[in-house]
Amino acid sequence: MYLNSVLSKANNYQEKPLKQMGYPAHRAKSSQGDSVSFKGVPVTKILTALENNPILSLATIDVLGMITPRTLIELNRNKKELGHLNWDAGREMLTNQSLASVGLYLGPGYVFNKVGQKLLDSKLNPLGVNTKAFTNFDTLKAIELKVQDILKTQALAGNKTISVNELRKMVAKGLLEDVRAYSSVADKPLKLSADLIDDVVREVGNTFKHANIDKTASQFARSQLRSEFKTAFEAAKGTLLKEAAAKGIANPDMAALTKEAAKLAKESLKGLTQTTETAVKKSLMANREKGVTAFINKLLPKMTKHLKETEVTLAVKGAKPITTNAGIVVRDVFTATDDVIAKAAKGVDNIGIDKMRGEVDKIIKSTRTLKIAKVVLPFVLVLAFLMLLPKFVVWMTKKITGKEEFPGLAGLSKDSKGNSDKVAFSSTENKAQPAANTATQPLPVPVSTNVNNAPQATNLPNKTPTGWEEFLRRYER
Amino acid sequence: MSIINGLVHAVDFSTSLPSTNMMKGLYAGTVGARIGAARSKEELREVATRDIPGWVTFFYGASVIQNVVGYVLDKLTPSSANGVSLIKGPGSQKSFLSMLNPLTKYRVRSFDDLKALKDTIDPKNYKDLMRNKSTVFVIGMAVAIAILGLFIPWLNVQITRKQMLNQEQGKKDNSTMKFSPALNMTPDPGFRPTLNKVI
């Protein structure tokens, strides 16, 4: 209850400045009028959504092209011979395909967000890197190079300290100036206009307070816990006075006693402070994400119109050029300013340049290591699950039917009805037996005096001798 | 170290949905496991026929078919002669073969691409492009779905059926010959010397 009230206060606290900054309450709507619709169904919109989300289009192909039709085909397999639907084959196919799809689409994200997050936030993240706002490795390298380059330039200019917010603005500007769009309409690569860059830089400057999530959260938690602290302090003081009276000290040292009581009160509130801080931090972070998303949605149509492209290339000097959606590049600018610089500065307004260079290095290194752990873990775990799945399906069929054989053959072959041994012995030539069986039980090669025919005699095991042949062979000996 | 780095880069993702590269790796692992878990040679053949071309079609089918149909449609649409082409690439030389390669830089423009072009090109050209794009996109998806869901499973069922029926037929034929081993042996040269010797 207490935490809920604190959180609602934190949300209000955060929402007010967001509104003041002019964030729209809802996502910017895409321009209407250029979509094809069929009987009221916006065809172009659906197709665009499918195209822009490769996973969504793969999932569509999966459901419509793999899970449903394959299961139906397997169910109806050899229906005539069996006299009923082939439940075993249908169940095998459905389990195999649908569980593999669930693992494929949702598995990595689940492990990444739940297991990986918990693991990293518990012990392995002493610097408190924002493991949710991970960008990809190439962008991380580009951000590192850009920040270090700017700090180096400042150091060469003779500055000893730098304002953190100014640095954030510089980095945002520097990154956006390196954005190119290779539009097929224009002959030369297009750059972002100064207006658009200014828009983003202004936004970055305005959100400095929200970037310092650690500092803001601890301040807010402390202000909220002031009354609790007072109560705890009074209680501790009373206890200490009573103790002193019991020991027979008439005039206790009040300054020392107050200090002791404050220490005790702080100790007793330690858990609550930490919980409150974590919760407030989480809430502030979610709000910040909301604000950034709203800003990008508002900016993106303008950017696309100016660049005549939706895909842009971020080409920072020395780093590999990254071609991606324009929105992602703007998001990466916020990652650079908030999750790298503001994090490295640890809540101070001005910082020494040399110290900052070391801190940025530490943050980038830590982010990279954590990211490797967080990306590799889902891959390994989900791959293990997916590779065990076919074995599980085989086991399931055996458990249900009692037979360890491929249900697709049911009704077609006598072998599959469990009398394979009889068939093999009664037939003259058991073609049905795989070649491996004859190899494990080699028949004695007949002793032949004719050397020329020896190679032909090795063909024997393929032709199973009848009783007649066996008789001949014995007679020969 | 660089190999590990490359692998990690390949499967890199930062949202709750995996990257396509990661899915390619995971699905390839699944296909391998299915092949490994096959219980008979019929199942092995079916899994290999279904899942190896299935992997290729699942990840590249729709886009390759889209490219090929887009190339043809672009040639057939007269208005695109003066205007912007549906195909996008680094240069002006685009060949039919390059459209078959899923890794090529030549590809059909995306919807977002076309929307960004809206104000700069002729409205008729834009309309044609939009219509062509919608058509090729739907065809690409539909053909990929048909290959994966109808053609490959149908082929599998038919091949297995035919093989098993042939096998049964062969068994019947052989069982009639059981009582005349000499007939059975005459075409086989391997037995002749033994027989000759005995006789």
Interface residues (C-beta under 8 A of the other chain):
Chain A: S31 D34 V36 V43 T44 L47 T48 L50 E51 N52 P54 I55 S57 L58 T60 I61 D62 L64 G65 M66 T68 P69 R70 I73 E74 R77 N78 N96 A100 G103 L104 Y105 G107 P108 G109 Y110 F112 N113 F134 T135 N136 F137 D138 S183 S184 V185 T304 K305 L307 K308 E309 T310 E311 K371 I372 V375 V376 P378 F379 V382 L383 L386 M387 L388 L389 P390 K391 V393 V394 E404 E405 F406 G408 L409 L412 S413 K414 V423 S426 S427 T428 E429 K431 A432 P434 P446 S448 T449 N450 N453 Q456 A457 N459 L460 K463 T466 W468 E469 L472 R473 Y475 E476
Chain B: V8 H9 V11 D12 F13 S14 T15 S16 L17 P18 T20 M22 M23 G25 L26 Y27 G29 T30 G32 A33 R34 G36 A37 A38 R39 S40 K41 E42 E43 E46 G54 F58 F59 G61 A62 V84 K88 S110 F111 D112 D113 K115 A116 L117 K118 D119 T120 I121 M130 R131 S134 F137 V138 M141 A144 I145 A146 I147 L148 G149 L150 P153 W154 N156 V157 T160 R161 M164 L165 Q167 E168 G170 K171 N174 S175 M177 K178 P181 A182 N184 M185 D188 P189 G190 F191 P193 T194 L195 K197 V198
